[in-house]
Amino acid sequence: MDLLTNEAEEIIAYQEMITRLRYRIEEILKNYRPVMNGEIYLSGEDVCGLLHISKRTLQQYRDDNILPYIQIGGKIIYKESDILTILEENYISNIKHCL
């Protein structure tokens, strides 16, 4: 029976595989959004990134009742489907402007 050390090719290959798996898992977790009753909920930061807006603009959209939201305690979350619906409802096609 051979003694395996950290310098053994077999061990090095396993360590590299574990490192790649860990990196991939971290990437998945970074973008993971849990589903609750078939609905994905987004944080304010997620919505700002999605819409390319500032936190202040997001606050204004809430104040103006443009975006629906859920407030539980001090935490505000948004249904992803609500955001997509608002985007669809406010879509302006270039075809309409050309006519």
Secondary structure by P-SEA (a helix, b strand, c coil): ccccccccaaaaaaaaaaaaaaaaaaaaaaabbbbcccbbbbcaaaaaaaacccaaaaaaaaaaccbbbbbcccbbbbcaaaaaaaaaaaccccccccc
